[in-house]
Amino acid sequence: MKTVTKNKDSDLIEKYIALPYTKTITKTDMGTYFVKVVEIPDCIAEGNTPEDAFDLLDVSLKCYFADAIENGKTIPNPLEVEKYSGKFIVRLKPSTHYQLAKSALKKDISLNQVVTEAIDSYLLQTV
């Protein structure tokens, strides 16, 4: 009977592994790669290459899911891109708003485009 449960658990773990969890990677000062799952802060790994780090992260995820299933813990769902409209309100200092608007005028683009480019640039630096 335990074999059936283990097979069901293995299948369930594989289904969880296949879900689109948000994974981040950062190169450390030591030259290794640190990866984590945003929705599951306990799932982290470090490797000599990005591939090694992500392979180790999958091992971490499998252990996390196995423990959660075995102990009846709630497993968080991945963030769903469809839930985000692409719009949000940001409060800025008036001087920052002014500088962004001035930059947009200089570049002959919209304020929205300036902010989008700044955010995209920030996100690229975090990889």
N, C-alpha and C positions, 0 to 999 in steps of 0.2 A: 504494500500500500504506500510506503514512503517513496518508492521509485516514481509512482504516478504523480505524487505531490511535487517531487523535485523536478520532474519534466514539466509540469504545469508552471511551477515557479520559474524555471529556465525560460519557458516560452514568454511568460509575463515580463521577466527581466529584459528579454530581447525586444519586446514591444516598447518598453520604457526607453531603452537605449536608442531606438529608432526615432523617438520623438524629437522635435526640433528645439532642444534646449539651447539657451544662449551661452556660448562658450567664448571666453576671451583668452588672449595670449599676450604675454609681456616678456620681452627679453630682459634678463636680469643683469646686474652689474658684473656678475661672474661669467656671463656669456651663455648661461643656460636659458631655458624657456619655461616660464611659469604659466600654467593654464588653470582655469577654473570655470565652474558652471554658475552663472549669475543667479539662477533660481534656487540652486542648492549650494549654499556657501561652504558646506562641509566637503564638497567634492573638488579637490585640487590635485595637481600633480606638477612635477618638474622633470624635464628631460634635457638631454644634450642637443637635441634637434626638435623642431616643432612636431615632427611626426612621432618621435619618441614620447614627447610630452602628451600628445593627444591619445596615443595608445595607452599610456599609463592612466590618463584621465578616464578612459573607458573602463579600465580595471577598477578604479575608484568608484565609478558610477555603478558598476555591477555589484560591488560590495555594498554600497549604499542601498541599492534597490533590494538586494537579497535580505539585508537586515530589516529594512522597512516592511517588507512583505512578511517575513518571519515574525516580527513583533507587532504587526498591525498598525504601523505608523502611517500617517498621511504622507503621500508623495506629492510634492508640488507639481502643478502643471507648467508646461513651458509658457513663456509669454507668447501671446498670439498677435502677430503683426496686423491681422485684420481688425483688431480692436482699436488700433491707433489711426486716427484720421489724418495725421500729419500737421495738425494745428494745435498750438498750445499758447498760453499767454505768459509772457515773461515781463516782470517789472524790472526796470533799469533806472539807474541814476539819470537824471535829465542830461548831465554832461556826456554820459556814455551814449545815450540816444542821439544826441547832437553829433558826436563823433562818427557814429555809424551812418547817420543820414548824410553827413559831409562826405564820407568815404564813398557812399553810393552815388552821390552827385559827381564826384571826381571820376569814378569808373563808368559813369553813365549806365548804371544798372539800378535795379530796385533795392530798397532797404531789405526786403525779404531775401533777395539773392545774396546780399552781403552777409547777412546772418547765416543763411544756409551754407555758404562757402566757409565761414568761420567754424561752424559746427562740424562740417565735413573734415576740415583740416584738423580740428581737435580729435575727432574720432580716429583719423589715420595715425595720429601720434600715439594712441593708446594701444595699437596693435603690436 
